[in-house]
Amino acid sequence: MRLVSLNIVRFLFLILIQLLVVDQISLGFMENYISLVIYVSFLLTFPINTSNYLLLVVALILGLTMDMFKDSGGIHASACLFLAFLRPFVLRRLQSQNPIDEVEELTVYTEDLKKYITYTVLLLSGFFFWLFLLEEFSFSRIPMILLKTLLSTIFSTLLIIIGQYLLFRRPKI
């Protein structure tokens, strides 16, 4: 029960941070090329041993909530669902000697930093590519979509990693 209430608070907190802080950051001339997101870190840190169906439902709710506030017509919901769909494949691919299943949730503290950055970059790349593909809705704009995906992934990964160092506590050993 504690984990459920903690995740509800985290869900609301990340949405508020996204809307009230991150979306208000002015990037100047780079505004058209970089989209900063932090709310998807909820899906990145979602408990690993939960059902994939529950993850998809939560991703849909998270995406629809962002679409409601951003008036974006469902593209955030679709991109969140795509991220949630990719997550089990990426997790399986990144397992090594230290199985990820032993960890309750993935954070910078519970996982090797290199592996966590790889995990975040792969999922954010898929998220942003899908988001920008739906936003542009044109295959002739693929070079622009790839540029926006690359820049947004880099800056959002940095933002998520810094946010995790600030908001998560180091687990007790």
Summary of the structure (lengths in Angstrom):
residues: 173
radius of gyration: 15.7
end to end distance: 23.1
largest distance: 52.2
contacts: 489
relative contact order: 0.14
helix: 73%
strand: 0%
